[in-house]
Amino acid sequence: MLKMFKTIGNGFNKVVKAATTFEKITKTASMILKYLKLAYKDYCGIWSIEIEQIEVESEEIKAS
């Protein structure tokens, strides 16, 4: 009887460890995704600024 409870307890501990590991992995993954989104927004922002600058420069060239 005691051995059975030990086995169940060990199994439960393994499940808890797996769940906490999974939680850590998902937190890390969501953090990475958040930073990737921020980096992507910055990247797109930089490109849109450069494109606007090129358009302004080309209009200035046409005007002169």
N, C-alpha and C positions, 0 to 999 in steps of 0.2 A: 504494500500500500504506500509506504513512504517513498519507495523507489519510483512508483508511478507519479506521485506528486512532484518529485524531483525532475522527472522527465518532462512533465507538463510545464513546470517552471522554467526549465532550460529552453524548451520550445518557445514559450511566451517571451523570454528574454531575447531570443534570436529575432522574433517578430518585431519586438520593440526596437532593437538595434537596427534592423532593416528599415523600419519606418523612419527612424531619426536620420539614418543615412540618406534615405530617399528625400526627406524634407530638406536636408542640407544641400543635396544635389539640385533640387528644384529652386531653392533660394539662390544658389550660385548661378544657375542657368537664367533665372529671371533677371538677376543683376547684370549678367553679361548682355542679355538682350536689351536691357534698358540703356546700357552704355553704347551698344551698337546703334540703337535708334538715335541717340544723341549725336553720335559721330556721323551718322548718315544725314541727319538734319543739318549739321554744320557743313558737311561736304556739299550737300545740295545748295545750301545758302551761299557758300563760296562760289559755286558754279553759276548761280543765278546772278550774283553780283558781277562776276566777270563777263557774263553774257550781256548784261545791261551796259557795262562799261564799253564793250566792243560796239554795241549798237549806237551809243552816244558818240563814240569816236568816228564811226562810219558816217553818221549824220553830219558831224562837223566837217568831215572831209568832203562830203557832197555839197555842203553849204559854201565851201571856199572855192 
